[in-house]
Amino acid sequence: MIKILRAGLLVSVVIVTGCASGLNSIQQREYNQWRHDGTLIEEKDPTTGAILGLLPGGGSFYAREPALGIVNLLFWPLSIMWDPISGYDGSKAIS
């Protein structure tokens, strides 16, 4: 039974590692340039997105990613591992 739980946990970690990926280097450079130029419009507060990520799907819905929010609702106990990060990163994105 423990081996099955460990295997399930391993599979879950492998599946969700790509869900909370942030900006790539080019996007981060553009983001910093926009911030420097004063042309960046932040519509959402990243800290609020991270805090709401502790609720089932809250961070994703706050960041206007409803499909990911529904997935996080379905995987709620596990989604606490990635939804705060996803809510934070999604809140920084310009919609």
N, CA, C and O atoms as a CHARMM CRD file, in Angstrom:
* protein
*
  380
    1    1 MET  N      0.82300  -1.19500   0.00000 PROA 1      0.00000
    2    1 MET  CA     0.00000   0.00000   0.00000 PROA 1      0.00000
    3    1 MET  C      0.87000   1.26300   0.00000 PROA 1      0.00000
    4    1 MET  O      0.56700   2.22600  -0.70400 PROA 1      0.00000
    5    2 ILE  N      1.92600   1.25800   0.77200 PROA 2      0.00000
    6    2 ILE  CA     2.80700   2.42200   0.84000 PROA 2      0.00000
    7    2 ILE  C      3.49600   2.64600  -0.50400 PROA 2      0.00000
    8    2 ILE  O      3.69100   3.78800  -0.92000 PROA 2      0.00000
    9    3 LYS  N      3.86700   1.55100  -1.18700 PROA 3      0.00000
   10    3 LYS  CA     4.51100   1.68600  -2.49300 PROA 3      0.00000
   11    3 LYS  C      3.56200   2.33300  -3.50100 PROA 3      0.00000
   12    3 LYS  O      3.98400   3.13700  -4.33200 PROA 3      0.00000
   13    4 ILE  N      2.30100   1.98300  -3.42400 PROA 4      0.00000
   14    4 ILE  CA     1.30500   2.56000  -4.32800 PROA 4      0.00000
   15    4 ILE  C      1.14200   4.05500  -4.05300 PROA 4      0.00000
   16    4 ILE  O      1.05100   4.85500  -4.98400 PROA 4      0.00000
   17    5 LEU  N      1.10400   4.43000  -2.77000 PROA 5      0.00000
   18    5 LEU  CA     0.97900   5.83900  -2.40600 PROA 5      0.00000
   19    5 LEU  C      2.20400   6.63600  -2.86400 PROA 5      0.00000
   20    5 LEU  O      2.07600   7.75100  -3.37000 PROA 5      0.00000
   21    6 ARG  N      3.38600   6.05600  -2.68100 PROA 6      0.00000
   22    6 ARG  CA     4.60400   6.72600  -3.12200 PROA 6      0.00000
   23    6 ARG  C      4.62500   6.88500  -4.63900 PROA 6      0.00000
   24    6 ARG  O      5.01400   7.93400  -5.15300 PROA 6      0.00000
   25    7 ALA  N      4.20800   5.84500  -5.35000 PROA 7      0.00000
   26    7 ALA  CA     4.16900   5.91600  -6.81200 PROA 7      0.00000
   27    7 ALA  C      3.15500   6.97000  -7.25900 PROA 7      0.00000
   28    7 ALA  O      3.41400   7.72900  -8.19300 PROA 7      0.00000
   29    8 GLY  N      2.01100   7.01500  -6.59600 PROA 8      0.00000
   30    8 GLY  CA     0.99500   8.01600  -6.92100 PROA 8      0.00000
   31    8 GLY  C      1.48700   9.42900  -6.65800 PROA 8      0.00000
   32    8 GLY  O      1.22200  10.34300  -7.43800 PROA 8      0.00000
   33    9 LEU  N      2.20300   9.60300  -5.55700 PROA 9      0.00000
   34    9 LEU  CA     2.76300  10.91000  -5.24500 PROA 9      0.00000
   35    9 LEU  C      3.80900  11.31800  -6.27200 PROA 9      0.00000
   36    9 LEU  O      3.85300  12.47400  -6.69400 PROA 9      0.00000
   37   10 LEU  N      4.64000  10.38100  -6.66900 PROA 10     0.00000
   38   10 LEU  CA     5.66000  10.66000  -7.67500 PROA 10     0.00000
   39   10 LEU  C      5.02600  11.06800  -9.00500 PROA 10     0.00000
   40   10 LEU  O      5.45500  12.03200  -9.63900 PROA 10     0.00000
   41   11 VAL  N      4.00900  10.32800  -9.41400 PROA 11     0.00000
   42   11 VAL  CA     3.31200  10.65600 -10.66500 PROA 11     0.00000
   43   11 VAL  C      2.66400  12.03700 -10.56200 PROA 11     0.00000
   44   11 VAL  O      2.71400  12.81300 -11.51600 PROA 11     0.00000
   45   12 SER  N      2.06100  12.35000  -9.42500 PROA 12     0.00000
   46   12 SER  CA     1.42600  13.65900  -9.23000 PROA 12     0.00000
   47   12 SER  C      2.44200  14.78500  -9.32700 PROA 12     0.00000
   48   12 SER  O      2.18000  15.81100  -9.95400 PROA 12     0.00000
   49   13 VAL  N      3.59100  14.59700  -8.71200 PROA 13     0.00000
   50   13 VAL  CA     4.62400  15.62900  -8.74800 PROA 13     0.00000
   51   13 VAL  C      5.12300  15.83100 -10.17200 PROA 13     0.00000
   52   13 VAL  O      5.33400  16.96600 -10.60000 PROA 13     0.00000
   53   14 VAL  N      5.31200  14.75300 -10.90200 PROA 14     0.00000
   54   14 VAL  CA     5.79100  14.85700 -12.27800 PROA 14     0.00000
   55   14 VAL  C      4.76100  15.57600 -13.14700 PROA 14     0.00000
   56   14 VAL  O      5.13000  16.37600 -14.00600 PROA 14     0.00000
   57   15 ILE  N      3.50300  15.30600 -12.93800 PROA 15     0.00000
   58   15 ILE  CA     2.45100  15.90500 -13.75400 PROA 15     0.00000
   59   15 ILE  C      2.32300  17.39800 -13.46800 PROA 15     0.00000
   60   15 ILE  O      2.14500  18.18400 -14.39900 PROA 15     0.00000
   61   16 VAL  N      2.40800  17.80500 -12.21200 PROA 16     0.00000
   62   16 VAL  CA     2.13500  19.19700 -11.86000 PROA 16     0.00000
   63   16 VAL  C      3.34500  20.11400 -11.93200 PROA 16     0.00000
   64   16 VAL  O      3.19300  21.32200 -11.75300 PROA 16     0.00000
   65   17 THR  N      4.52200  19.60200 -12.18100 PROA 17     0.00000
   66   17 THR  CA     5.68400  20.48100 -12.18600 PROA 17     0.00000
   67   17 THR  C      5.60800  21.53300 -13.27500 PROA 17     0.00000
   68   17 THR  O      6.14700  22.62500 -13.09300 PROA 17     0.00000
   69   18 GLY  N      4.97700  21.26200 -14.37700 PROA 18     0.00000
   70   18 GLY  CA     4.86100  22.24500 -15.43900 PROA 18     0.00000
   71   18 GLY  C      3.71900  23.22400 -15.24600 PROA 18     0.00000
   72   18 GLY  O      3.63900  24.22200 -15.96300 PROA 18     0.00000
   73   19 CYS  N      2.83300  22.96500 -14.29400 PROA 19     0.00000
   74   19 CYS  CA     1.66400  23.81300 -14.10300 PROA 19     0.00000
   75   19 CYS  C      2.00900  25.18400 -13.53500 PROA 19     0.00000
   76   19 CYS  O      1.29900  26.15400 -13.80000 PROA 19     0.00000
   77   20 ALA  N      3.05600  25.27800 -12.78000 PROA 20     0.00000
   78   20 ALA  CA     3.36800  26.53200 -12.10800 PROA 20     0.00000
   79   20 ALA  C      4.61400  27.18700 -12.68300 PROA 20     0.00000
   80   20 ALA  O      5.30400  27.93400 -11.98800 PROA 20     0.00000
   81   21 SER  N      4.89700  26.91400 -13.91900 PROA 21     0.00000
   82   21 SER  CA     6.09100  27.52400 -14.50400 PROA 21     0.00000
   83   21 SER  C      5.84800  29.01400 -14.68500 PROA 21     0.00000
   84   21 SER  O      4.76300  29.43500 -15.08400 PROA 21     0.00000
   85   22 GLY  N      6.85500  29.79000 -14.39400 PROA 22     0.00000
   86   22 GLY  CA     6.74400  31.23500 -14.50100 PROA 22     0.00000
   87   22 GLY  C      7.07300  31.72100 -15.89300 PROA 22     0.00000
   88   22 GLY  O      6.97400  30.97800 -16.86900 PROA 22     0.00000
   89   23 LEU  N      7.46200  32.96600 -15.96700 PROA 23     0.00000
   90   23 LEU  CA     7.82100  33.55700 -17.25100 PROA 23     0.00000
   91   23 LEU  C      9.16700  33.02000 -17.70800 PROA 23     0.00000
   92   23 LEU  O     10.05200  32.76300 -16.89200 PROA 23     0.00000
   93   24 ASN  N      9.31600  32.85200 -19.01200 PROA 24     0.00000
   94   24 ASN  CA    10.63300  32.46300 -19.52100 PROA 24     0.00000
   95   24 ASN  C     11.52700  33.69700 -19.53400 PROA 24     0.00000
   96   24 ASN  O     11.06200  34.79800 -19.23900 PROA 24     0.00000
   97   25 SER  N     12.79200  33.53100 -19.86800 PROA 25     0.00000
   98   25 SER  CA    13.75100  34.62700 -19.76000 PROA 25     0.00000
   99   25 SER  C     13.40200  35.80300 -20.66800 PROA 25     0.00000
  100   25 SER  O     13.59300  36.95600 -20.27900 PROA 25     0.00000
  101   26 ILE  N     12.90400  35.53700 -21.85000 PROA 26     0.00000
  102   26 ILE  CA    12.53300  36.61900 -22.76800 PROA 26     0.00000
  103   26 ILE  C     11.33500  37.39100 -22.21500 PROA 26     0.00000
  104   26 ILE  O     11.31300  38.62100 -22.24500 PROA 26     0.00000
  105   27 GLN  N     10.34600  36.66400 -21.71500 PROA 27     0.00000
  106   27 GLN  CA     9.17300  37.31700 -21.14900 PROA 27     0.00000
  107   27 GLN  C      9.53800  38.13200 -19.91100 PROA 27     0.00000
  108   27 GLN  O      9.02300  39.23200 -19.71100 PROA 27     0.00000
  109   28 GLN  N     10.43000  37.58800 -19.08000 PROA 28     0.00000
  110   28 GLN  CA    10.86000  38.30700 -17.88100 PROA 28     0.00000
  111   28 GLN  C     11.60300  39.59600 -18.25300 PROA 28     0.00000
  112   28 GLN  O     11.41800  40.62700 -17.60700 PROA 28     0.00000
  113   29 ARG  N     12.43400  39.53700 -19.28300 PROA 29     0.00000
  114   29 ARG  CA    13.15700  40.70900 -19.75200 PROA 29     0.00000
  115   29 ARG  C     12.17600  41.77300 -20.25600 PROA 29     0.00000
  116   29 ARG  O     12.32200  42.95300 -19.93600 PROA 29     0.00000
  117   30 GLU  N     11.17900  41.35800 -21.04300 PROA 30     0.00000
  118   30 GLU  CA    10.17000  42.29900 -21.52500 PROA 30     0.00000
  119   30 GLU  C      9.38600  42.90500 -20.36600 PROA 30     0.00000
  120   30 GLU  O      9.12200  44.10700 -20.34000 PROA 30     0.00000
  121   31 TYR  N      9.02400  42.06800 -19.42100 PROA 31     0.00000
  122   31 TYR  CA     8.28200  42.52400 -18.24100 PROA 31     0.00000
  123   31 TYR  C      9.08800  43.58600 -17.49200 PROA 31     0.00000
  124   31 TYR  O      8.54600  44.63000 -17.13000 PROA 31     0.00000
  125   32 ASN  N     10.37200  43.33000 -17.25800 PROA 32     0.00000
  126   32 ASN  CA    11.22100  44.29400 -16.55400 PROA 32     0.00000
  127   32 ASN  C     11.39200  45.58600 -17.35400 PROA 32     0.00000
  128   32 ASN  O     11.44300  46.67200 -16.77800 PROA 32     0.00000
  129   33 GLN  N     11.48000  45.46800 -18.68500 PROA 33     0.00000
  130   33 GLN  CA    11.60800  46.66100 -19.52100 PROA 33     0.00000
  131   33 GLN  C     10.34100  47.51000 -19.46000 PROA 33     0.00000
  132   33 GLN  O     10.41700  48.73500 -19.36200 PROA 33     0.00000
  133   34 TRP  N      9.18700  46.86800 -19.51600 PROA 34     0.00000
  134   34 TRP  CA     7.92400  47.60800 -19.42000 PROA 34     0.00000
  135   34 TRP  C      7.80700  48.30900 -18.06500 PROA 34     0.00000
  136   34 TRP  O      7.35100  49.44900 -17.97300 PROA 34     0.00000
  137   35 ARG  N      8.22900  47.60200 -17.02400 PROA 35     0.00000
  138   35 ARG  CA     8.18400  48.20000 -15.68100 PROA 35     0.00000
  139   35 ARG  C      9.12100  49.41300 -15.63800 PROA 35     0.00000
  140   35 ARG  O      8.76300  50.45800 -15.09400 PROA 35     0.00000
  141   36 HSD  N     10.30900  49.27200 -16.20700 PROA 36     0.00000
  142   36 HSD  CA    11.29100  50.36300 -16.22500 PROA 36     0.00000
  143   36 HSD  C     10.77100  51.55300 -17.02700 PROA 36     0.00000
  144   36 HSD  O     10.95500  52.70100 -16.62300 PROA 36     0.00000
  145   37 ASP  N     10.12600  51.28400 -18.15700 PROA 37     0.00000
  146   37 ASP  CA     9.60400  52.35200 -19.02000 PROA 37     0.00000
  147   37 ASP  C      8.33500  53.00200 -18.46400 PROA 37     0.00000
  148   37 ASP  O      7.93600  54.07200 -18.92400 PROA 37     0.00000
  149   38 GLY  N      7.71300  52.37800 -17.49900 PROA 38     0.00000
  150   38 GLY  CA     6.46200  52.89800 -16.95100 PROA 38     0.00000
  151   38 GLY  C      5.26100  52.54800 -17.78900 PROA 38     0.00000
  152   38 GLY  O      4.19700  53.14300 -17.61600 PROA 38     0.00000
  153   39 THR  N      5.39800  51.59400 -18.69600 PROA 39     0.00000
  154   39 THR  CA     4.27100  51.20200 -19.55100 PROA 39     0.00000
  155   39 THR  C      3.59000  49.92400 -19.07400 PROA 39     0.00000
  156   39 THR  O      2.63500  49.46000 -19.69600 PROA 39     0.00000
  157   40 LEU  N      4.07100  49.35900 -17.98800 PROA 40     0.00000
  158   40 LEU  CA     3.49500  48.11800 -17.46500 PROA 40     0.00000
  159   40 LEU  C      2.19700  48.42600 -16.72500 PROA 40     0.00000
  160   40 LEU  O      2.15300  49.31100 -15.87100 PROA 40     0.00000
  161   41 ILE  N      1.15500  47.69700 -17.05800 PROA 41     0.00000
  162   41 ILE  CA    -0.12700  47.84000 -16.38500 PROA 41     0.00000
  163   41 ILE  C     -0.37400  46.55500 -15.61500 PROA 41     0.00000
  164   41 ILE  O     -0.61100  45.50200 -16.20800 PROA 41     0.00000
  165   42 GLU  N     -0.31900  46.64300 -14.30500 PROA 42     0.00000
  166   42 GLU  CA    -0.58800  45.47300 -13.47800 PROA 42     0.00000
  167   42 GLU  C     -2.05100  45.52500 -13.05900 PROA 42     0.00000
  168   42 GLU  O     -2.45500  46.37300 -12.26300 PROA 42     0.00000
  169   43 GLU  N     -2.81600  44.62600 -13.59400 PROA 43     0.00000
  170   43 GLU  CA    -4.24100  44.61900 -13.29900 PROA 43     0.00000
  171   43 GLU  C     -4.56800  43.89800 -12.00200 PROA 43     0.00000
  172   43 GLU  O     -5.58100  44.18500 -11.36300 PROA 43     0.00000
  173   44 LYS  N     -3.71200  42.96400 -11.61500 PROA 44     0.00000
  174   44 LYS  CA    -3.96700  42.15900 -10.43000 PROA 44     0.00000
  175   44 LYS  C     -2.77500  42.21600  -9.49500 PROA 44     0.00000
  176   44 LYS  O     -1.64100  42.38800  -9.94000 PROA 44     0.00000
  177   45 ASP  N     -3.02600  42.07200  -8.20000 PROA 45     0.00000
  178   45 ASP  CA    -1.96200  42.05300  -7.20400 PROA 45     0.00000
  179   45 ASP  C     -1.45200  40.62000  -7.05000 PROA 45     0.00000
  180   45 ASP  O     -2.22500  39.73900  -6.67300 PROA 45     0.00000
  181   46 PRO  N     -0.17400  40.36500  -7.33000 PROA 46     0.00000
  182   46 PRO  CA     0.36500  39.00700  -7.24300 PROA 46     0.00000
  183   46 PRO  C      0.26200  38.39100  -5.84600 PROA 46     0.00000
  184   46 PRO  O      0.04600  37.18600  -5.71400 PROA 46     0.00000
  185   47 THR  N      0.41400  39.20400  -4.81300 PROA 47     0.00000
  186   47 THR  CA     0.31000  38.67400  -3.44600 PROA 47     0.00000
  187   47 THR  C     -1.09900  38.17200  -3.17700 PROA 47     0.00000
  188   47 THR  O     -1.27900  37.12400  -2.55700 PROA 47     0.00000
  189   48 THR  N     -2.09000  38.90900  -3.63700 PROA 48     0.00000
  190   48 THR  CA    -3.47600  38.47600  -3.47300 PROA 48     0.00000
  191   48 THR  C     -3.71600  37.17300  -4.23400 PROA 48     0.00000
  192   48 THR  O     -4.41200  36.28500  -3.74200 PROA 48     0.00000
  193   49 GLY  N     -3.14300  37.05700  -5.43100 PROA 49     0.00000
  194   49 GLY  CA    -3.27300  35.82100  -6.20300 PROA 49     0.00000
  195   49 GLY  C     -2.66500  34.63900  -5.48000 PROA 49     0.00000
  196   49 GLY  O     -3.22700  33.54400  -5.50300 PROA 49     0.00000
  197   50 ALA  N     -1.51800  34.84300  -4.83400 PROA 50     0.00000
  198   50 ALA  CA    -0.87800  33.76200  -4.08700 PROA 50     0.00000
  199   50 ALA  C     -1.70100  33.37600  -2.86400 PROA 50     0.00000
  200   50 ALA  O     -1.85000  32.19000  -2.56800 PROA 50     0.00000
  201   51 ILE  N     -2.22900  34.35100  -2.16000 PROA 51     0.00000
  202   51 ILE  CA    -3.04400  34.05000  -0.96700 PROA 51     0.00000
  203   51 ILE  C     -4.32900  33.33500  -1.36800 PROA 51     0.00000
  204   51 ILE  O     -4.73800  32.37300  -0.71800 PROA 51     0.00000
  205   52 LEU  N     -4.96800  33.80600  -2.44400 PROA 52     0.00000
  206   52 LEU  CA    -6.19300  33.14100  -2.90900 PROA 52     0.00000
  207   52 LEU  C     -5.91400  31.74900  -3.44900 PROA 52     0.00000
  208   52 LEU  O     -6.82300  30.92400  -3.53200 PROA 52     0.00000
  209   53 GLY  N     -4.65400  31.47600  -3.82100 PROA 53     0.00000
  210   53 GLY  CA    -4.27800  30.14900  -4.29500 PROA 53     0.00000
  211   53 GLY  C     -4.38500  29.08400  -3.22400 PROA 53     0.00000
  212   53 GLY  O     -4.36400  27.89200  -3.53300 PROA 53     0.00000
  213   54 LEU  N     -4.49900  29.49200  -1.96600 PROA 54     0.00000
  214   54 LEU  CA    -4.69600  28.52200  -0.89500 PROA 54     0.00000
  215   54 LEU  C     -6.12600  27.98000  -0.87500 PROA 54     0.00000
  216   54 LEU  O     -6.38600  26.91300  -0.31900 PROA 54     0.00000
  217   55 LEU  N     -7.03900  28.71800  -1.48100 PROA 55     0.00000
  218   55 LEU  CA    -8.41900  28.25200  -1.60800 PROA 55     0.00000
  219   55 LEU  C     -8.52800  27.38400  -2.85600 PROA 55     0.00000
  220   55 LEU  O     -7.71700  27.52600  -3.77100 PROA 55     0.00000
  221   56 PRO  N     -9.50400  26.49700  -2.91100 PROA 56     0.00000
  222   56 PRO  CA    -9.62800  25.63200  -4.08200 PROA 56     0.00000
  223   56 PRO  C     -9.85900  26.41200  -5.38200 PROA 56     0.00000
  224   56 PRO  O    -10.96200  26.89200  -5.64000 PROA 56     0.00000
  225   57 GLY  N     -8.81300  26.52900  -6.18800 PROA 57     0.00000
  226   57 GLY  CA    -8.90800  27.20700  -7.47000 PROA 57     0.00000
  227   57 GLY  C     -8.89400  28.71800  -7.39600 PROA 57     0.00000
  228   57 GLY  O     -8.98500  29.38000  -8.43000 PROA 57     0.00000
  229   58 GLY  N     -8.78500  29.28200  -6.21200 PROA 58     0.00000
  230   58 GLY  CA    -8.89200  30.72500  -6.03400 PROA 58     0.00000
  231   58 GLY  C     -7.84500  31.52900  -6.78300 PROA 58     0.00000
  232   58 GLY  O     -8.16700  32.53900  -7.40900 PROA 58     0.00000
  233   59 GLY  N     -6.60500  31.09400  -6.72500 PROA 59     0.00000
  234   59 GLY  CA    -5.52900  31.82200  -7.40300 PROA 59     0.00000
  235   59 GLY  C     -5.70700  31.83500  -8.90700 PROA 59     0.00000
  236   59 GLY  O     -5.45200  32.84800  -9.55800 PROA 59     0.00000
  237   60 SER  N     -6.13900  30.72500  -9.45800 PROA 60     0.00000
  238   60 SER  CA    -6.32500  30.64100 -10.90400 PROA 60     0.00000
  239   60 SER  C     -7.51800  31.46800 -11.37100 PROA 60     0.00000
  240   60 SER  O     -7.44800  32.14100 -12.39900 PROA 60     0.00000
  241   61 PHE  N     -8.61000  31.41700 -10.61700 PROA 61     0.00000
  242   61 PHE  CA    -9.76200  32.23300 -10.98600 PROA 61     0.00000
  243   61 PHE  C     -9.42200  33.71600 -10.86300 PROA 61     0.00000
  244   61 PHE  O     -9.84900  34.51400 -11.69700 PROA 61     0.00000
  245   62 TYR  N     -8.67100  34.09400  -9.84900 PROA 62     0.00000
  246   62 TYR  CA    -8.25200  35.49300  -9.67400 PROA 62     0.00000
  247   62 TYR  C     -7.38200  35.95800 -10.83800 PROA 62     0.00000
  248   62 TYR  O     -7.48000  37.10500 -11.27300 PROA 62     0.00000
  249   63 ALA  N     -6.53400  35.06800 -11.33800 PROA 63     0.00000
  250   63 ALA  CA    -5.64100  35.40200 -12.45200 PROA 63     0.00000
  251   63 ALA  C     -6.31300  35.23900 -13.80800 PROA 63     0.00000
  252   63 ALA  O     -5.64000  35.26800 -14.83800 PROA 63     0.00000
  253   64 ARG  N     -7.61500  35.07000 -13.82200 PROA 64     0.00000
  254   64 ARG  CA    -8.40400  34.92600 -15.05000 PROA 64     0.00000
  255   64 ARG  C     -8.00200  33.70800 -15.86800 PROA 64     0.00000
  256   64 ARG  O     -7.90100  33.76700 -17.09300 PROA 64     0.00000
  257   65 GLU  N     -7.77600  32.61000 -15.16900 PROA 65     0.00000
  258   65 GLU  CA    -7.48300  31.33400 -15.81600 PROA 65     0.00000
  259   65 GLU  C     -8.52100  30.30400 -15.33200 PROA 65     0.00000
  260   65 GLU  O     -8.19700  29.42000 -14.53900 PROA 65     0.00000
  261   66 PRO  N     -9.77000  30.42500 -15.81500 PROA 66     0.00000
  262   66 PRO  CA   -10.84200  29.59500 -15.27900 PROA 66     0.00000
  263   66 PRO  C    -10.66200  28.09900 -15.54600 PROA 66     0.00000
  264   66 PRO  O    -11.06300  27.28100 -14.71800 PROA 66     0.00000
  265   67 ALA  N    -10.07200  27.72700 -16.67800 PROA 67     0.00000
  266   67 ALA  CA    -9.88300  26.29600 -16.95900 PROA 67     0.00000
  267   67 ALA  C     -8.93700  25.68300 -15.92400 PROA 67     0.00000
  268   67 ALA  O     -9.19300  24.59500 -15.40900 PROA 67     0.00000
  269   68 LEU  N     -7.85200  26.38300 -15.62700 PROA 68     0.00000
  270   68 LEU  CA    -6.92900  25.89900 -14.61100 PROA 68     0.00000
  271   68 LEU  C     -7.58600  25.92500 -13.24000 PROA 68     0.00000
  272   68 LEU  O     -7.30500  25.06800 -12.40300 PROA 68     0.00000
  273   69 GLY  N     -8.44900  26.88900 -13.00500 PROA 69     0.00000
  274   69 GLY  CA    -9.18400  26.95100 -11.74000 PROA 69     0.00000
  275   69 GLY  C    -10.07800  25.73900 -11.53700 PROA 69     0.00000
  276   69 GLY  O    -10.18100  25.22100 -10.42500 PROA 69     0.00000
  277   70 ILE  N    -10.72500  25.28300 -12.60300 PROA 70     0.00000
  278   70 ILE  CA   -11.57800  24.09500 -12.50800 PROA 70     0.00000
  279   70 ILE  C    -10.73000  22.85800 -12.23000 PROA 70     0.00000
  280   70 ILE  O    -11.11400  22.00900 -11.42500 PROA 70     0.00000
  281   71 VAL  N     -9.58300  22.75400 -12.89000 PROA 71     0.00000
  282   71 VAL  CA    -8.67600  21.63100 -12.63400 PROA 71     0.00000
  283   71 VAL  C     -8.22300  21.66000 -11.17700 PROA 71     0.00000
  284   71 VAL  O     -8.15400  20.61900 -10.52500 PROA 71     0.00000
  285   72 ASN  N     -7.91400  22.84900 -10.66900 PROA 72     0.00000
  286   72 ASN  CA    -7.48100  22.96900  -9.28200 PROA 72     0.00000
  287   72 ASN  C     -8.59900  22.62400  -8.31000 PROA 72     0.00000
  288   72 ASN  O     -8.33900  22.10400  -7.22500 PROA 72     0.00000
  289   73 LEU  N     -9.83600  22.90900  -8.68800 PROA 73     0.00000
  290   73 LEU  CA   -10.96200  22.49000  -7.85000 PROA 73     0.00000
  291   73 LEU  C    -11.04000  20.96500  -7.76800 PROA 73     0.00000
  292   73 LEU  O    -11.30400  20.40800  -6.70200 PROA 73     0.00000
  293   74 LEU  N    -10.81100  20.30200  -8.88800 PROA 74     0.00000
  294   74 LEU  CA   -10.89200  18.84400  -8.91400 PROA 74     0.00000
  295   74 LEU  C     -9.75600  18.18800  -8.13100 PROA 74     0.00000
  296   74 LEU  O     -9.94000  17.13200  -7.52600 PROA 74     0.00000
  297   75 PHE  N     -8.58500  18.81900  -8.14800 PROA 75     0.00000
  298   75 PHE  CA    -7.42500  18.27500  -7.44400 PROA 75     0.00000
  299   75 PHE  C     -7.12100  19.07100  -6.18300 PROA 75     0.00000
  300   75 PHE  O     -5.95600  19.22700  -5.82000 PROA 75     0.00000
  301   76 TRP  N     -8.16500  19.58300  -5.50000 PROA 76     0.00000
  302   76 TRP  CA    -7.97600  20.55300  -4.45800 PROA 76     0.00000
  303   76 TRP  C     -6.94700  20.20400  -3.39000 PROA 76     0.00000
  304   76 TRP  O     -6.07700  21.04000  -3.14800 PROA 76     0.00000
  305   77 PRO  N     -6.96200  19.08600  -2.75100 PROA 77     0.00000
  306   77 PRO  CA    -5.95200  18.93300  -1.70100 PROA 77     0.00000
  307   77 PRO  C     -4.52800  19.04700  -2.25900 PROA 77     0.00000
  308   77 PRO  O     -3.63800  19.57800  -1.59400 PROA 77     0.00000
  309   78 LEU  N     -4.32100  18.55200  -3.46100 PROA 78     0.00000
  310   78 LEU  CA    -2.98700  18.62300  -4.05000 PROA 78     0.00000
  311   78 LEU  C     -2.71000  19.98000  -4.68900 PROA 78     0.00000
  312   78 LEU  O     -1.55500  20.39300  -4.79400 PROA 78     0.00000
  313   79 SER  N     -3.75200  20.66700  -5.11300 PROA 79     0.00000
  314   79 SER  CA    -3.53800  21.92600  -5.82500 PROA 79     0.00000
  315   79 SER  C     -2.96000  23.01800  -4.92900 PROA 79     0.00000
  316   79 SER  O     -2.50400  24.04400  -5.43200 PROA 79     0.00000
  317   80 ILE  N     -2.96900  22.81900  -3.63000 PROA 80     0.00000
  318   80 ILE  CA    -2.35800  23.79300  -2.72300 PROA 80     0.00000
  319   80 ILE  C     -0.86100  23.88600  -2.98600 PROA 80     0.00000
  320   80 ILE  O     -0.23800  24.89600  -2.65800 PROA 80     0.00000
  321   81 MET  N     -0.27700  22.84200  -3.57500 PROA 81     0.00000
  322   81 MET  CA     1.15700  22.85600  -3.85000 PROA 81     0.00000
  323   81 MET  C      1.50300  23.78100  -5.01600 PROA 81     0.00000
  324   81 MET  O      2.60600  24.32800  -5.04400 PROA 81     0.00000
  325   82 TRP  N      0.59900  23.97500  -5.97900 PROA 82     0.00000
  326   82 TRP  CA     0.95600  24.77800  -7.14700 PROA 82     0.00000
  327   82 TRP  C      0.04900  25.98500  -7.38600 PROA 82     0.00000
  328   82 TRP  O      0.46000  26.91800  -8.07700 PROA 82     0.00000
  329   83 ASP  N     -1.14600  26.00100  -6.85100 PROA 83     0.00000
  330   83 ASP  CA    -2.05200  27.10200  -7.17000 PROA 83     0.00000
  331   83 ASP  C     -1.60700  28.44300  -6.59400 PROA 83     0.00000
  332   83 ASP  O     -1.81200  29.45800  -7.26100 PROA 83     0.00000
  333   84 PRO  N     -1.01400  28.52000  -5.40600 PROA 84     0.00000
  334   84 PRO  CA    -0.50900  29.82900  -4.98300 PROA 84     0.00000
  335   84 PRO  C      0.54400  30.38900  -5.94600 PROA 84     0.00000
  336   84 PRO  O      0.56100  31.59000  -6.21500 PROA 84     0.00000
  337   85 ILE  N      1.40700  29.53700  -6.45400 PROA 85     0.00000
  338   85 ILE  CA     2.43300  29.98300  -7.40600 PROA 85     0.00000
  339   85 ILE  C      1.77500  30.36300  -8.72900 PROA 85     0.00000
  340   85 ILE  O      2.12400  31.37400  -9.33900 PROA 85     0.00000
  341   86 SER  N      0.82600  29.54800  -9.16100 PROA 86     0.00000
  342   86 SER  CA     0.11700  29.83500 -10.40600 PROA 86     0.00000
  343   86 SER  C     -0.68200  31.13500 -10.29100 PROA 86     0.00000
  344   86 SER  O     -0.70800  31.93000 -11.22900 PROA 86     0.00000
  345   87 GLY  N     -1.32200  31.34900  -9.16100 PROA 87     0.00000
  346   87 GLY  CA    -2.06200  32.59000  -8.94300 PROA 87     0.00000
  347   87 GLY  C     -1.15300  33.80000  -8.91700 PROA 87     0.00000
  348   87 GLY  O     -1.50900  34.86000  -9.43300 PROA 87     0.00000
  349   88 TYR  N      0.03100  33.64800  -8.31400 PROA 88     0.00000
  350   88 TYR  CA     1.00300  34.73800  -8.26900 PROA 88     0.00000
  351   88 TYR  C      1.50400  35.07500  -9.67100 PROA 88     0.00000
  352   88 TYR  O      1.48300  36.23700 -10.07700 PROA 88     0.00000
  353   89 ASP  N      1.95500  34.05700 -10.41300 PROA 89     0.00000
  354   89 ASP  CA     2.48500  34.28900 -11.77000 PROA 89     0.00000
  355   89 ASP  C      1.41000  34.77600 -12.72100 PROA 89     0.00000
  356   89 ASP  O      1.65600  35.66300 -13.53800 PROA 89     0.00000
  357   90 GLY  N      0.21600  34.19900 -12.62100 PROA 90     0.00000
  358   90 GLY  CA    -0.87200  34.61900 -13.50300 PROA 90     0.00000
  359   90 GLY  C     -1.33100  36.04100 -13.23200 PROA 90     0.00000
  360   90 GLY  O     -1.79000  36.73400 -14.14000 PROA 90     0.00000
  361   91 SER  N     -1.20800  36.47600 -11.98600 PROA 91     0.00000
  362   91 SER  CA    -1.59700  37.84500 -11.64400 PROA 91     0.00000
  363   91 SER  C     -0.63000  38.86400 -12.21600 PROA 91     0.00000
  364   91 SER  O     -1.00800  40.01100 -12.45500 PROA 91     0.00000
  365   92 LYS  N      0.61700  38.45900 -12.43800 PROA 92     0.00000
  366   92 LYS  CA     1.60800  39.36500 -13.02000 PROA 92     0.00000
  367   92 LYS  C      1.43600  39.51100 -14.52400 PROA 92     0.00000
  368   92 LYS  O      1.90600  40.48900 -15.10500 PROA 92     0.00000
  369   93 ALA  N      0.77600  38.56100 -15.15900 PROA 93     0.00000
  370   93 ALA  CA     0.61600  38.58500 -16.61700 PROA 93     0.00000
  371   93 ALA  C     -0.33600  39.70000 -17.02900 PROA 93     0.00000
  372   93 ALA  O     -1.28900  40.01200 -16.31500 PROA 93     0.00000
  373   94 ILE  N     -0.07500  40.28200 -18.16000 PROA 94     0.00000
  374   94 ILE  CA    -0.95600  41.32200 -18.68400 PROA 94     0.00000
  375   94 ILE  C     -2.03100  40.65500 -19.51400 PROA 94     0.00000
  376   94 ILE  O     -1.73200  39.92400 -20.45800 PROA 94     0.00000
  377   95 SER  N     -3.28100  40.90400 -19.16400 PROA 95     0.00000
  378   95 SER  CA    -4.39500  40.27300 -19.86200 PROA 95     0.00000
  379   95 SER  C     -4.87600  41.12100 -20.99800 PROA 95     0.00000
  380   95 SER  O     -5.81400  40.74100 -21.69800 PROA 95     0.00000
